[in-house]
């Protein structure tokens, strides 16, 4: 009985940990989607970080948060990918949840984040001067 209760408690904790999570997408997949122009990326690292480096084509969530709908595709089935600093960072959820709230059905998370992108040897962009 103790083993069953321990298992059920572990399962409940695991389910809670994944509640509100979004499916993961790899750096390689994102790179290919950017090349094919089949993704909208949202960087949730803050405007200062975004200015220094971000994944090419990514949007700066801090700068567009209030008008997010204006910056996302009209097609609610379009792929939206949010990312932040790396695998342990949960800041991406703000953008992913905002997109989901706007009705987007295909929202994913690049858990590798900007650190994983850089570690994979991928190029970054700097923010354009205003």
MMTF fields as JSON, N, C-alpha, C and O atoms, coordinates in Angstrom:
{
  "mmtfVersion": "1.0.0",
  "mmtfProducer": "UNKNOWN",
  "numBonds": 519,
  "numAtoms": 520,
  "numGroups": 130,
  "numChains": 1,
  "numModels": 1,
  "chainsPerModel": [1],
  "groupsPerChain": [130],
  "chainIdList": ["A"],
  "bondAtomList": [4, 2, 8, 6, 12, 10, 16, 14, 20, 18, 24, 22, 28, 26, 32, 30, 36, 34, 40, 38, 44, 42, 48, 46, 52, 50, 56, 54, 60, 58, 64, 62, 68, 66, 72, 70, 76, 74, 80, 78, 84, 82, 88, 86, 92, 90, 96, 94, 100, 98, 104, 102, 108, 106, 112, 110, 116, 114, 120, 118, 124, 122, 128, 126, 132, 130, 136, 134, 140, 138, 144, 142, 148, 146, 152, 150, 156, 154, 160, 158, 164, 162, 168, 166, 172, 170, 176, 174, 180, 178, 184, 182, 188, 186, 192, 190, 196, 194, 200, 198, 204, 202, 208, 206, 212, 210, 216, 214, 220, 218, 224, 222, 228, 226, 232, 230, 236, 234, 240, 238, 244, 242, 248, 246, 252, 250, 256, 254, 260, 258, 264, 262, 268, 266, 272, 270, 276, 274, 280, 278, 284, 282, 288, 286, 292, 290, 296, 294, 300, 298, 304, 302, 308, 306, 312, 310, 316, 314, 320, 318, 324, 322, 328, 326, 332, 330, 336, 334, 340, 338, 344, 342, 348, 346, 352, 350, 356, 354, 360, 358, 364, 362, 368, 366, 372, 370, 376, 374, 380, 378, 384, 382, 388, 386, 392, 390, 396, 394, 400, 398, 404, 402, 408, 406, 412, 410, 416, 414, 420, 418, 424, 422, 428, 426, 432, 430, 436, 434, 440, 438, 444, 442, 448, 446, 452, 450, 456, 454, 460, 458, 464, 462, 468, 466, 472, 470, 476, 474, 480, 478, 484, 482, 488, 486, 492, 490, 496, 494, 500, 498, 504, 502, 508, 506, 512, 510, 516, 514],
  "bondOrderList": [1, 1, 1, 1, 1, 1, 1, 1, 1, 1, 1, 1, 1, 1, 1, 1, 1, 1, 1, 1, 1, 1, 1, 1, 1, 1, 1, 1, 1, 1, 1, 1, 1, 1, 1, 1, 1, 1, 1, 1, 1, 1, 1, 1, 1, 1, 1, 1, 1, 1, 1, 1, 1, 1, 1, 1, 1, 1, 1, 1, 1, 1, 1, 1, 1, 1, 1, 1, 1, 1, 1, 1, 1, 1, 1, 1, 1, 1, 1, 1, 1, 1, 1, 1, 1, 1, 1, 1, 1, 1, 1, 1, 1, 1, 1, 1, 1, 1, 1, 1, 1, 1, 1, 1, 1, 1, 1, 1, 1, 1, 1, 1, 1, 1, 1, 1, 1, 1, 1, 1, 1, 1, 1, 1, 1, 1, 1, 1, 1],
  "groupList": [{"groupName": "UNK", "atomNameList": ["N", "CA", "C", "O"], "elementList": ["N", "C", "C", "O"], "formalChargeList": [0, 0, 0, 0], "bondAtomList": [1, 0, 2, 1, 3, 2], "bondOrderList": [1, 1, 2], "singleLetterCode": "X", "chemCompType": "L-PEPTIDE LINKING"}],
  "groupTypeList": [0, 0, 0, 0, 0, 0, 0, 0, 0, 0, 0, 0, 0, 0, 0, 0, 0, 0, 0, 0, 0, 0, 0, 0, 0, 0, 0, 0, 0, 0, 0, 0, 0, 0, 0, 0, 0, 0, 0, 0, 0, 0, 0, 0, 0, 0, 0, 0, 0, 0, 0, 0, 0, 0, 0, 0, 0, 0, 0, 0, 0, 0, 0, 0, 0, 0, 0, 0, 0, 0, 0, 0, 0, 0, 0, 0, 0, 0, 0, 0, 0, 0, 0, 0, 0, 0, 0, 0, 0, 0, 0, 0, 0, 0, 0, 0, 0, 0, 0, 0, 0, 0, 0, 0, 0, 0, 0, 0, 0, 0, 0, 0, 0, 0, 0, 0, 0, 0, 0, 0, 0, 0, 0, 0, 0, 0, 0, 0, 0, 0],
  "groupIdList": [1, 2, 3, 4, 5, 6, 7, 8, 9, 10, 11, 12, 13, 14, 15, 16, 17, 18, 19, 20, 21, 22, 23, 24, 25, 26, 27, 28, 29, 30, 31, 32, 33, 34, 35, 36, 37, 38, 39, 40, 41, 42, 43, 44, 45, 46, 47, 48, 49, 50, 51, 52, 53, 54, 55, 56, 57, 58, 59, 60, 61, 62, 63, 64, 65, 66, 67, 68, 69, 70, 71, 72, 73, 74, 75, 76, 77, 78, 79, 80, 81, 82, 83, 84, 85, 86, 87, 88, 89, 90, 91, 92, 93, 94, 95, 96, 97, 98, 99, 100, 101, 102, 103, 104, 105, 106, 107, 108, 109, 110, 111, 112, 113, 114, 115, 116, 117, 118, 119, 120, 121, 122, 123, 124, 125, 126, 127, 128, 129, 130],
  "secStructList": [7, 2, 2, 2, 2, 2, 2, 2, 2, 2, 2, 2, 2, 2, 2, 2, 2, 2, 6, 6, 7, 7, 3, 3, 7, 7, 2, 2, 2, 2, 2, 2, 2, 2, 2, 6, 6, 7, 7, 3, 3, 3, 3, 7, 1, 7, 2, 2, 2, 2, 2, 2, 7, 3, 3, 6, 6, 7, 3, 3, 2, 2, 2, 2, 4, 4, 4, 2, 2, 2, 2, 1, 7, 1, 7, 6, 6, 1, 3, 3, 3, 3, 3, 7, 1, 1, 6, 6, 7, 7, 6, 2, 2, 2, 2, 2, 2, 2, 2, 2, 2, 6, 6, 7, 1, 3, 3, 3, 3, 7, 6, 6, 2, 2, 2, 2, 2, 2, 2, 6, 6, 7, 7, 3, 3, 7, 7, 7, 7, 7],
  "xCoordList": [0.813, 0.0, 0.861, 0.549, 1.958, 2.851, 3.465, 3.614, 3.824, 4.413, 3.406, 3.764, 2.165, 1.12, 0.913, 0.804, 0.859, 0.69, 1.888, 1.725, 3.078, 4.283, 4.259, 4.619, 3.832, 3.735, 2.714, 2.981, 1.552, 0.511, 0.959, 0.667, 1.654, 2.162, 3.192, 3.19, 4.071, 5.076, 4.422, 4.832, 3.407, 2.699, 2.005, 2.018, 1.407, 0.724, 1.72, 1.432, 2.875, 3.91, 4.402, 4.585, 4.614, 5.079, 4.054, 4.426, 2.788, 1.747, 1.674, 1.486, 1.818, 1.805, 2.989, 2.862, 4.137, 5.348, 5.192, 5.772, 4.415, 4.258, 3.013, 2.808, 2.2, 1.016, 1.46, 2.336, 0.855, 1.206, 2.475, 2.908, 3.068, 4.261, 3.844, 2.702, 4.779, 4.527, 5.488, 6.576, 5.115, 6.005, 7.354, 7.435, 8.39, 9.747, 10.041, 9.495, 10.913, 11.377, 12.887, 13.374, 13.61, 15.077, 15.636, 14.958, 16.881, 17.6, 17.637, 17.407, 17.922, 18.001, 16.658, 16.614, 15.567, 14.245, 13.953, 13.446, 14.274, 14.029, 14.853, 14.354, 16.109, 16.97, 16.339, 16.301, 15.848, 15.218, 13.926, 13.635, 13.153, 11.901, 12.161, 11.409, 13.221, 13.59, 13.947, 13.496, 14.761, 15.194, 13.983, 13.956, 12.988, 11.791, 10.706, 9.63, 10.995, 10.045, 8.699, 7.632, 8.787, 7.591, 7.44, 6.809, 8.021, 7.955, 7.998, 8.629, 7.312, 7.444, 8.085, 7.539, 9.26, 10.012, 9.801, 9.715, 9.719, 9.591, 10.692, 10.761, 11.547, 12.633, 12.121, 11.617, 12.249, 11.733, 12.894, 12.754, 14.013, 15.188, 15.311, 16.248, 14.406, 14.484, 15.128, 15.932, 14.779, 15.244, 16.753, 17.348, 17.386, 18.842, 19.545, 20.462, 19.11, 19.685, 19.388, 20.266, 18.141, 17.726, 18.616, 19.023, 18.915, 19.736, 21.133, 21.713, 21.663, 23.013, 23.043, 23.929, 22.062, 21.992, 20.656, 20.11, 20.157, 18.929, 18.951, 19.74, 18.092, 17.961, 17.432, 16.501, 18.02, 17.557, 16.04, 15.448, 15.45, 14.012, 13.17, 11.981, 13.752, 12.968, 12.432, 13.033, 11.294, 10.671, 11.068, 11.25, 11.199, 11.53, 10.229, 9.486, 9.965, 8.707, 8.493, 7.385, 9.54, 9.397, 8.888, 8.065, 9.383, 9.038, 7.642, 7.03, 7.132, 5.854, 4.74, 3.636, 5.018, 4.065, 2.664, 1.676, 2.573, 1.262, 0.511, -0.718, 1.238, 0.627, 0.978, 1.122, 1.113, 1.572, 0.755, 1.322, -0.544, -1.409, -1.04, -1.175, -0.581, -0.207, 1.041, 1.269, 1.845, 3.125, 3.093, 4.065, 1.983, 1.869, 1.061, 0.279, 1.248, 0.517, -0.999, -1.468, -1.739, -3.201, -3.689, -4.716, -2.955, -3.308, -3.071, -1.928, -4.131, -4.022, -3.388, -3.078, -3.191, -2.506, -1.008, -0.273, -0.56, 0.861, 1.708, 1.269, 2.921, 3.836, 4.446, 5.032, 4.294, 4.878, 5.849, 5.47, 7.095, 8.095, 8.648, 9.148, 8.547, 9.087, 10.338, 10.445, 11.274, 12.49, 13.001, 12.653, 13.835, 14.482, 15.949, 16.594, 16.495, 17.931, 18.467, 19.527, 17.757, 18.244, 17.256, 16.139, 17.66, 16.758, 16.045, 14.923, 16.651, 16.02, 15.174, 14.469, 15.248, 14.523, 13.039, 12.702, 12.179, 10.732, 10.086, 8.869, 10.901, 10.364, 9.606, 8.684, 9.987, 9.332, 7.821, 7.062, 7.394, 5.968, 5.115, 3.955, 5.658, 4.882, 4.454, 3.291, 5.376, 5.054, 4.208, 3.256, 4.542, 3.788, 2.338, 1.408, 2.157, 0.799, 0.048, -1.15, 0.741, 0.096, -0.358, -1.457, 0.466, 0.091, -1.091, -2.023, -1.042, -2.137, -3.435, -4.503, -3.339, -4.51, -5.106, -6.314, -4.249, -4.715, -5.33, -5.828, -5.29, -5.93, -4.995, -5.46, -3.69, -2.746, -2.715, -2.632, -2.784, -2.927, -1.629, -1.549, -0.622, 0.619, 1.793, 2.633, 1.822, 2.834, 3.832, 3.449, 5.111, 6.157, 7.225, 7.217, 8.131, 9.189, 10.537, 10.734, 11.454, 12.816, 13.561, 14.129, 13.544, 14.088, 15.586, 16.1, 16.286, 17.727, 17.997, 19.052, 17.05, 17.18, 18.325, 18.928, 18.605, 19.681, 21.029, 21.903, 21.213, 22.494, 22.702, 23.81, 21.652, 21.748, 21.958, 22.673, 21.328, 21.485, 22.955, 23.543, 23.528, 24.928, 25.857, 26.81, 25.577, 26.402, 26.395, 27.361, 25.31, 25.21, 25.954, 25.987, 26.547, 27.314, 26.479, 26.949, 25.231, 24.342, 24.589, 24.99, 24.347, 24.533, 23.394, 22.26, 23.731, 22.718, 22.677, 23.548, 21.654, 21.52, 21.56, 21.276, 21.917, 21.808, 20.587, 20.183, 20.012, 18.868, 19.324, 20.42, 18.474, 18.765, 18.631, 17.736, 19.494, 19.435, 18.138, 17.678, 17.55, 16.262, 16.47, 15.501],
  "yCoordList": [-1.192, 0.0, 1.262, 2.24, 1.226, 2.387, 2.663, 3.815, 1.571, 1.736, 2.367, 3.227, 1.945, 2.498, 3.977, 4.784, 4.337, 5.744, 6.574, 7.694, 6.027, 6.738, 6.935, 8.002, 5.9, 6.004, 7.061, 7.881, 7.047, 8.021, 9.445, 10.376, 9.615, 10.938, 11.405, 12.568, 10.494, 10.841, 11.209, 12.164, 10.449, 10.721, 12.082, 12.827, 12.403, 13.689, 14.845, 15.869, 14.678, 15.711, 15.873, 16.994, 14.766, 14.821, 15.517, 16.325, 15.215, 15.858, 17.346, 18.142, 17.725, 19.136, 19.862, 20.997, 19.2, 19.819, 20.102, 21.058, 19.28, 19.454, 20.245, 20.519, 20.607, 21.404, 22.759, 23.405, 23.178, 24.461, 24.427, 25.465, 23.28, 23.147, 23.079, 22.755, 23.385, 23.344, 22.344, 22.132, 21.721, 20.739, 21.357, 22.507, 20.583, 21.052, 20.912, 20.045, 21.782, 21.72, 21.952, 22.784, 21.228, 21.277, 22.471, 23.081, 22.775, 23.835, 23.512, 24.391, 22.272, 21.863, 22.076, 22.58, 21.688, 21.881, 23.361, 23.759, 24.171, 25.611, 26.209, 27.028, 25.8, 26.305, 26.024, 26.903, 24.809, 24.441, 25.216, 25.616, 25.428, 26.175, 27.64, 28.243, 28.211, 29.592, 29.661, 30.549, 28.707, 28.674, 28.576, 29.208, 27.785, 27.583, 28.63, 28.582, 29.574, 30.64, 30.075, 30.511, 29.083, 28.405, 28.513, 27.659, 29.572, 29.707, 31.18, 31.998, 31.494, 32.806, 32.55, 31.833, 33.153, 32.975, 34.161, 35.306, 33.867, 34.923, 34.74, 33.71, 35.747, 35.768, 36.411, 37.534, 35.704, 36.185, 36.438, 36.233, 36.876, 37.122, 38.57, 38.906, 39.417, 40.831, 41.626, 41.094, 42.891, 43.74, 43.937, 44.033, 44.0, 44.174, 42.963, 43.105, 41.785, 40.551, 40.455, 40.118, 40.753, 40.704, 41.614, 41.233, 42.805, 43.756, 43.192, 43.439, 42.437, 41.88, 40.677, 40.554, 39.789, 38.603, 37.9, 37.797, 37.427, 36.638, 35.718, 35.91, 34.74, 33.833, 34.654, 35.442, 34.472, 35.239, 35.145, 34.074, 36.247, 36.466, 36.561, 36.871, 36.304, 36.317, 37.711, 38.726, 37.722, 38.957, 39.19, 38.237, 40.44, 40.808, 40.913, 41.885, 39.91, 39.859, 41.092, 41.625, 41.552, 42.742, 43.943, 44.719, 44.083, 45.249, 45.156, 46.181, 43.939, 43.779, 43.165, 42.944, 42.894, 42.168, 42.783, 42.061, 44.099, 44.756, 44.672, 44.727, 44.538, 44.461, 43.146, 43.108, 42.089, 40.814, 40.369, 39.9, 40.505, 40.039, 40.675, 40.039, 41.911, 42.614, 42.02, 42.203, 41.311, 40.8, 39.316, 38.777, 38.664, 37.234, 37.01, 37.872, 35.858, 35.562, 35.534, 35.267, 35.808, 35.755, 34.313, 34.077, 33.365, 31.948, 31.416, 31.337, 31.056, 30.574, 29.185, 28.726, 28.511, 27.224, 27.38, 26.392, 28.603, 28.851, 28.448, 28.536, 28.007, 27.591, 28.809, 29.675, 28.855, 29.893, 29.186, 28.229, 29.65, 29.051, 30.135, 31.163, 29.886, 30.809, 30.188, 28.97, 31.051, 30.57, 31.638, 32.814, 31.199, 32.142, 31.769, 31.509, 31.735, 31.563, 30.169, 30.006, 29.171, 27.797, 26.826, 27.208, 25.569, 24.503, 24.728, 24.251, 25.43, 25.617, 26.888, 27.116, 27.694, 28.97, 28.736, 27.991, 29.362, 29.223, 30.515, 30.577, 31.541, 32.825, 32.703, 33.478, 31.736, 31.534, 31.383, 31.713, 30.878, 30.605, 31.857, 31.762, 33.022, 34.26, 34.454, 34.758, 34.281, 34.448, 33.29, 33.505, 32.077, 30.908, 30.983, 30.719, 31.341, 31.477, 32.622, 32.51, 33.719, 34.86, 34.472, 34.84, 33.739, 33.293, 32.332, 32.42, 31.428, 30.471, 31.202, 30.848, 32.211, 32.999, 33.734, 33.962, 34.1, 34.752, 33.759, 34.153, 32.471, 31.459, 30.63, 29.831, 30.794, 29.992, 28.579, 28.361, 27.619, 26.217, 25.416, 24.283, 26.001, 25.279, 26.053, 26.615, 26.063, 26.802, 25.816, 24.848, 26.071, 25.172, 25.956, 27.187, 25.218, 25.781, 25.239, 24.025, 26.123, 25.696, 25.743, 26.768, 24.624, 24.591, 24.857, 25.3, 24.599, 24.864, 26.351, 26.734, 27.176, 28.617, 29.214, 28.556, 30.467, 31.153, 30.514, 30.476, 30.009, 29.372, 28.101, 27.845, 27.306, 26.092, 26.405, 25.688, 27.48, 27.921, 28.277, 27.85, 29.058, 29.474, 28.265, 28.12, 27.401, 26.209, 25.287, 24.561, 25.317, 24.491, 25.135, 24.58, 26.307, 26.974, 27.759, 28.126, 28.019, 28.768, 30.271, 30.767, 30.973, 32.42, 33.127, 32.649, 34.282, 35.122, 36.455, 36.77, 37.224, 38.585, 39.553, 39.19, 40.795, 41.886, 42.705, 42.695, 43.406, 44.265, 45.38, 45.919, 45.715, 46.829, 48.141, 48.294, 49.072, 50.389, 51.074, 50.992, 51.753, 52.422, 53.806, 54.519],
  "zCoordList": [0.0, 0.0, 0.0, -0.68, 0.78, 0.829, -0.54, -0.948, -1.25, -2.577, -3.534, -4.338, -3.448, -4.31, -4.013, -4.937, -2.752, -2.384, -2.836, -3.32, -2.677, -3.115, -4.628, -5.123, -5.365, -6.82, -7.223, -8.101, -6.589, -6.915, -6.587, -7.338, -5.488, -5.123, -6.152, -6.554, -6.576, -7.582, -8.906, -9.566, -9.289, -10.536, -10.479, -11.458, -9.351, -9.198, -9.292, -9.912, -8.683, -8.744, -10.187, -10.66, -10.873, -12.261, -13.156, -14.007, -12.976, -13.78, -13.502, -14.422, -12.253, -11.889, -12.512, -12.972, -12.524, -13.079, -14.57, -15.085, -15.259, -16.694, -17.079, -18.261, -16.138, -16.433, -16.962, -16.386, -18.052, -18.615, -19.449, -19.95, -19.604, -20.425, -21.89, -22.216, -22.747, -24.18, -24.799, -24.263, -25.917, -26.542, -26.898, -27.329, -26.71, -26.998, -28.489, -29.172, -28.969, -30.35, -30.316, -29.551, -31.131, -31.093, -31.867, -32.694, -31.57, -32.28, -33.772, -34.603, -34.11, -35.521, -36.228, -37.35, -35.565, -36.17, -36.38, -37.429, -35.38, -35.483, -36.616, -37.388, -36.715, -37.796, -39.161, -40.022, -39.358, -40.634, -40.871, -41.999, -39.81, -39.943, -40.285, -41.05, -39.721, -40.058, -41.544, -42.268, -41.976, -43.379, -44.312, -45.368, -43.918, -44.735, -44.472, -45.069, -43.576, -43.207, -42.738, -43.172, -41.834, -41.338, -39.827, -39.205, -39.221, -37.773, -37.396, -38.066, -36.31, -35.678, -34.33, -33.492, -34.131, -32.891, -31.971, -32.415, -30.679, -29.676, -28.638, -27.967, -28.513, -27.543, -26.262, -26.287, -25.141, -23.865, -22.883, -21.677, -23.407, -22.568, -22.117, -21.393, -22.518, -22.171, -23.289, -24.055, -23.381, -24.481, -24.494, -25.568, -23.326, -23.289, -23.895, -24.705, -23.499, -24.045, -25.541, -26.335, -25.92, -27.323, -28.175, -29.272, -27.674, -28.423, -28.696, -29.754, -27.739, -27.878, -28.807, -29.653, -28.641, -29.506, -29.34, -28.241, -30.455, -30.466, -31.684, -32.609, -31.671, -32.806, -33.985, -33.822, -35.165, -36.328, -36.526, -36.394, -36.832, -37.088, -35.814, -35.894, -34.648, -33.398, -33.095, -33.447, -32.44, -31.975, -30.517, -29.76, -30.132, -28.757, -27.957, -28.092, -27.128, -26.384, -25.518, -25.463, -24.843, -23.995, -24.793, -24.308, -26.008, -26.825, -27.434, -27.734, -27.621, -28.339, -27.495, -27.992, -26.251, -25.406, -25.431, -25.556, -25.315, -25.263, -26.586, -26.605, -27.689, -29.02, -29.711, -30.933, -28.951, -29.487, -30.695, -31.682, -30.632, -31.713, -33.054, -34.1, -33.03, -34.271, -34.916, -36.112, -34.134, -34.617, -34.97, -35.5, -34.678, -34.95, -36.223, -36.624, -36.857, -38.098, -37.874, -36.768, -38.92, -38.848, -38.661, -38.024, -39.215, -39.143, -37.73, -37.279, -37.042, -35.653, -35.556, -34.456, -36.697, -36.711, -36.989, -36.992, -37.22, -37.502, -36.301, -35.154, -36.585, -35.518, -34.841, -35.489, -33.527, -32.688, -31.741, -31.066, -31.688, -30.801, -29.885, -30.342, -28.591, -27.593, -26.982, -26.841, -26.625, -25.959, -25.006, -25.111, -24.074, -23.155, -23.039, -24.055, -21.831, -21.653, -21.888, -22.492, -21.424, -21.535, -20.925, -20.578, -20.791, -20.359, -19.028, -18.857, -18.091, -16.775, -16.7, -15.717, -17.722, -17.746, -18.057, -18.977, -17.302, -17.51, -18.022, -18.197, -18.259, -18.712, -20.032, -20.289, -20.872, -22.155, -22.012, -22.924, -20.851, -20.646, -20.791, -21.194, -20.474, -20.611, -22.061, -22.327, -22.993, -24.415, -24.927, -25.678, -24.534, -24.991, -24.507, -25.268, -23.247, -22.713, -23.379, -23.641, -23.654, -24.318, -25.717, -26.133, -26.444, -27.791, -27.722, -28.521, -26.773, -26.601, -26.254, -26.753, -25.407, -25.022, -26.229, -26.291, -27.182, -28.407, -29.399, -30.454, -29.051, -29.887, -30.742, -31.554, -30.584, -31.371, -30.826, -29.617, -31.744, -31.356, -31.483, -31.01, -32.118, -32.382, -31.757, -32.459, -30.429, -29.684, -29.088, -28.43, -29.324, -28.832, -28.083, -28.052, -27.488, -26.649, -27.114, -27.169, -27.445, -27.735, -26.401, -26.026, -25.702, -24.342, -24.296, -23.268, -25.375, -25.402, -25.199, -24.692, -25.592, -25.41, -26.209, -27.056, -25.921, -26.639, -26.329, -27.194, -25.109, -24.768, -25.592, -26.064, -25.768, -26.577, -28.054, -28.754, -28.52, -29.9, -30.162, -31.156, -29.261, -29.388, -29.248, -30.013, -28.271, -28.057, -29.28, -29.519, -30.049, -31.252, -32.434, -33.532, -32.193, -33.239, -34.216, -35.292, -33.844, -34.746, -34.627, -33.573, -35.709, -35.739, -35.022, -34.985, -34.454, -33.807, -34.531, -35.341, -34.225, -34.746, -33.584, -32.443, -33.89, -32.929, -33.34, -34.503, -32.383, -32.689, -33.61, -33.463, -34.555, -35.445, -34.698, -33.867, -34.979, -34.333, -34.702, -35.841, -33.725, -33.959, -34.509, -34.768]
}
